[in-house]
Amino acid sequence: MERLPCVLTIAGSDSGGGAGIQADLKAITMLGGFGASVITALTAQNTAAVTGIHAPSARFVALQLKTVLDDIRVDAAKTGMLFSAPIIEAVADGLKNKTFPLVVDPVCVATAGGKLLQDDAVEAMVDRMFPLADLLTPNIPEAELFTGMKLKSREDVFLAGRRLLDMGPKSVLIKGGHADSLAVTDWFMRPGAEPIPFMQRRVDTDCTHGTGCTLSASIATGLARGLDMEAAILRAQEYLNLALRAGYRLGEGGGPPNHLAPRIKERARETVLAAVDDLGRRLAAVPGFEALLPRGRTNVAVAVPFADSFRDVAGFSGGFIALARGGVDVIGYPDFGAPERASALLLSARMVLPEVQCAMTLRGGEGVRDVLAELGMEVAWMDWEGRPEYVDGEGHGFEEWGGLEALKSHPVPGDVRVLGDPGGTGREPAIHVLAENVDELLVVLRKITDKLVGNVDEM
C-alpha cells in the first residue's frame, strides 16, 4: 500500500469532539493523511461551554513531541491550542530543527467562549512560534490581539498582515469568518507580494465549532501531500465550506462542521444514478407526458447531498424527447456532469432552497401556466428582460442568474416549487419543476400531465 503522508497535530483535546485534536484528526484522515498527535491540554468541553482545562507538564508535552519525531517521518505539522508559555517553549524547542512545513493556528478563545491561551503566553507565542511558522492562520479577533489593531476595513487587514509578517512567519492567512459580509474572504499575504483573496460563499449555520482547527489541519494535509501553499489553502477552504454546509447540531450549542461530508457525497452518487434511471423509466410510461416536453430535448437533474457544481448533479446523457408518433423516449444513460438547463436551475435554487434535490425542465406557454395555477403551484418568474448585460442567452448563464434572483425577490421563497422562464427572441418559454426527492417530482409531474391532458381533451 502507498504510504500516507503523516500530518502531526499539536493541540488540545476537545471532549465534545468538535474542535482541537479530534477535529484535526478527522480532517487529516478525510483528506488523505495519517494523523499523529501531541496533546497540549485536556478540556472539559461540550457544544455550549468549556467548563475546565487540565494541562500536562511542559516536560511531558516535549516528550510526546520527541517520541513522535524520533520514529515517524512527519510530512507537515500544525499547532492549535498551546495554552501556556512553558508549553509553547517546549513545543518551539522541539520544532526548531524541523524539516517539514508548519501551520500555526494561534488559538486563543474557543467558539463556546472558553479562554484557551493564558495571558502570559501571548508574548511566548509571538517570540517562539511565529518565526517557525510557514503559515500563520489568525482569525480577525486573534489578529487584533497580536497586532493591537482594530480591523474594520480591508486596508486594516493588509496593515495587520504586514505587522504579523514582521513577527517572523513566512506567510499569513487572516481569516474573514468574523467579518460581516455575504462571502468569506481569507487574505493570504507574503513579504513583498500583493495580498491574495481566497473567497468562499458564506454558509448560514451555527455549526462553526472547530472551523479554525479544521481549516489549519486541512491546509497542513495539503502541504503534506505536496501541494503548494495557495493550492493547499484553496483545497482546505473548499473542504471546510462543504463540511459547514453539512454541519449538524449535537447539543444545546452550535455544532461542528461535518467532517464526513465528502464521503457522504461520494456514497450518494450510486444511489442518485439509480434514482435517475428509475425516474426515466417511470416518466416514459406516464400517458400523455410528451405534452409537457419542449421542442428538442429536455432533462431531469438530481443532486447528491450538498451539491455545489455540475459534477454533483446527474441526469441522462441524452435527455428526453417527445416522439412524433406519441410517447417519450429516454436517450442515453444516467450520468453526472451534463451542464443542462435543469442542472443550472437546480444549483441556483439550492442556494435559497437547500432542501430541493431535483428539477426537471418542461415547456412553458399558456396551457401549462393555466395548469400550474389550477394546481395552486407557486411560480417564481425569472426576468429575461431585466437580466444584466453579462448574462446572455448562451450556455446556462441566465438559469444560474435568473433562478437565484427570482427566489431572492419572491416574498415567500419557501413556497416556490416552480421557476418560470418567460423565454425571449429565439428562446422557448419553459418551466422548471423543483422537488425534494424523485418520488415527489414524479407525483407532481403526473399531476401536471393529467391536468394538462384533461384540459386538452375538454377543448
Summary of the structure (lengths in Angstrom):
residues: 459
radius of gyration: 26.5
end to end distance: 70.0
largest distance: 89.1
contacts: 1625
relative contact order: 0.09
helix: 41%
strand: 22%
